[in-house]
Amino acid sequence: MDASPHDAAAPRRRGRPSRTQTEAAPATRDRILDAAREEFSERGYEKTSVRGIAKAAGVDSALVHHYFGTKEQVFAAAIEVAFAPALAAPAAVDGPIDGVGERLTRFMFGIWENPTTRSPLLAILRSAFNNEAAATVFRRLLVAQLLRRIAQQLDLPDAELRAELAAAQLVGVAMLRYVIKLEPLASADVERIIERVAPVVQGHLTGS
């Protein structure tokens, strides 16, 4: 006697992860994010693929799409986690306004000088400067998560422009020091750099 269609297990739709693949979340999701950060860091945005991320994470590529969608969305999720330490920067704005430039500068260079947080930030900058899709993600994260929050705490005219100019100063110096490694900036003592950069950042944030 033929088995009823309801007795047989329904075939899994092509391209969708199985129940056993998804039930291990969020550990699987975290593993994919870790693999994505490594791939983007080592290969850059253009040479990184969803298939490569999946292989590095030990999962099927359909699972990467299931959790994150496109490669751009994977990149956004990966750098948001990596960018998390910098998102505490608005707290550095708290305190006397005449010292905000030094506090913010010291905070940001503290992140760059830490090898643990420097590596993912380098991957972000390299990808953003080499690929427009990655740059779009970086700008969106930078503006929505960091600059607007700093601007809100400044409570000054043209606050968003002030925050953007301060960020441009800090990102530019970081780019030359840690990515391009321009000498003597690359090997200069970080305290000397903070001493020179902080007044400029202060001027951007609170100058008349």
C-alpha positions in Angstrom: 0.0 0.0 0.0 1.4 3.4 -1.0 2.3 5.7 1.8 0.2 8.8 2.2 1.9 12.1 1.1 1.4 13.3 4.7 3.4 10.3 6.0 6.5 11.2 4.1 8.8 14.0 5.3 8.4 17.1 3.2 11.5 17.7 1.1 13.6 20.7 2.2 13.4 23.6 -0.2 16.6 24.1 -2.1 18.7 26.9 -0.7 17.2 26.9 2.8 19.1 25.7 5.9 17.8 22.6 7.6 16.3 22.7 11.1 19.5 21.1 12.6 21.6 23.9 11.0 19.5 26.7 12.5 18.8 25.2 15.9 22.3 25.9 17.1 21.9 29.6 16.9 23.1 32.0 18.3 26.5 30.2 18.5 26.4 29.5 14.7 25.6 33.1 14.0 28.5 34.3 16.1 30.8 31.8 14.3 29.7 33.2 10.9 30.4 36.8 12.1 33.9 35.8 13.4 34.7 34.1 10.1 33.3 37.2 8.2 35.6 39.6 10.1 38.6 37.4 9.4 37.8 37.1 5.7 37.2 40.8 5.2 40.3 41.6 7.2 42.6 39.3 5.2 41.0 39.5 1.7 39.2 42.9 1.6 35.6 43.4 0.6 35.8 42.7 -3.1 37.7 39.4 -2.8 35.5 38.1 0.1 32.5 36.0 -0.9 29.6 34.5 1.0 30.8 31.1 0.0 34.2 31.8 1.4 32.7 33.1 4.7 30.6 30.0 4.9 33.6 27.7 4.3 35.6 29.5 7.0 32.7 29.1 9.5 32.1 25.5 8.6 28.5 26.0 7.5 26.5 26.0 4.3 26.4 29.3 2.4 22.6 29.1 2.6 22.9 29.5 6.3 24.9 32.8 5.9 22.1 34.1 3.6 19.5 32.9 6.1 21.0 34.9 9.0 22.3 38.0 7.2 21.2 38.2 3.5 23.6 39.7 1.1 27.4 40.1 1.4 26.9 43.8 2.1 24.6 42.9 5.0 27.1 40.4 6.3 29.8 43.1 6.1 27.5 45.6 8.0 26.8 43.1 10.8 30.5 42.2 11.1 31.8 45.7 11.3 29.1 46.8 13.7 30.4 44.4 16.2 34.0 45.4 15.4 33.0 49.1 15.6 31.3 48.6 19.0 34.3 50.0 21.1 34.2 53.2 19.2 30.4 53.6 19.8 31.3 54.4 23.4 32.9 57.6 22.2 29.9 59.9 23.0 30.6 59.2 26.7 34.0 60.9 26.1 32.1 64.1 25.3 30.7 64.2 28.8 32.4 66.6 31.2 33.7 70.2 30.8 33.3 71.4 27.3 36.8 73.0 27.1 38.4 69.5 27.5 36.2 67.5 25.1 38.8 67.6 22.3 41.4 65.9 24.4 39.0 63.4 25.9 37.7 62.3 22.5 41.1 62.2 20.9 42.6 60.2 23.7 39.6 57.8 23.7 39.9 57.2 19.9 43.7 56.7 19.9 43.3 54.3 22.9 41.2 52.1 20.6 43.7 52.3 17.8 46.7 51.6 20.0 45.0 48.4 21.3 46.0 45.5 19.0 42.7 43.7 19.7 40.5 46.6 18.6 42.9 47.9 15.9 42.8 44.8 13.7 39.1 44.9 12.8 39.2 48.7 12.4 42.0 48.3 9.9 39.8 45.9 8.0 37.0 48.3 8.0 39.1 51.2 6.7 40.8 49.2 4.0 37.5 47.9 2.7 35.8 51.3 2.9 38.5 53.0 0.9 38.7 50.4 -1.8 35.0 49.6 -2.4 32.0 51.9 -2.7 29.5 49.3 -1.2 31.7 48.9 1.8 32.2 52.7 2.0 28.4 53.1 2.0 28.0 50.7 4.9 30.8 52.5 6.8 29.3 55.9 6.3 25.9 54.8 7.4 27.3 53.2 10.6 29.6 56.2 11.3 26.8 58.7 10.9 24.0 56.9 12.5 25.8 55.2 15.4 28.5 57.7 16.3 28.5 61.2 14.8 24.8 61.9 15.5 25.2 60.8 19.1 28.2 63.1 19.6 26.3 66.0 17.9 23.4 65.5 20.2 25.6 65.8 23.3 27.4 69.0 22.0 24.2 71.1 22.0 25.9 73.7 19.8 25.1 75.4 16.4 26.1 73.2 13.4 26.6 70.3 15.8 26.5 67.6 13.1 29.1 69.5 10.9 31.3 70.0 14.0 31.2 66.2 14.8 31.9 65.3 11.2 34.9 67.6 11.0 36.3 66.2 14.2 35.8 62.6 12.9 37.5 63.6 9.6 40.5 64.8 11.6 40.7 61.6 13.7 40.1 59.2 10.9 42.6 61.0 8.6 45.3 60.8 11.2 44.5 57.1 11.9 44.6 56.4 8.2 48.1 57.9 7.8 49.4 56.3 11.0 48.0 52.8 10.9 47.1 52.1 7.3 49.5 54.0 5.1 52.1 54.1 7.9 53.5 57.4 6.9 56.7 58.3 8.7 57.4 59.9 11.1 53.8 59.8 12.1 53.6 56.0 12.1 56.3 55.7 14.7 55.7 58.9 16.7 54.8 58.5 20.4 51.0 58.5 20.7 51.1 61.0 23.5 52.8 63.5 21.2 50.2 62.9 18.6 47.3 63.4 21.0 49.0 66.6 22.2 49.0 68.0 18.6 45.7 66.7 17.4 43.5 67.3 20.4 43.4 71.1 20.1 42.4 70.8 16.4 39.6 68.4 17.4 38.6 70.8 20.1 38.4 73.7 17.6 36.2 71.6 15.3 33.8 70.7 18.1 33.5 73.9 20.1 35.2 76.7 18.1 33.3 79.8 17.2 
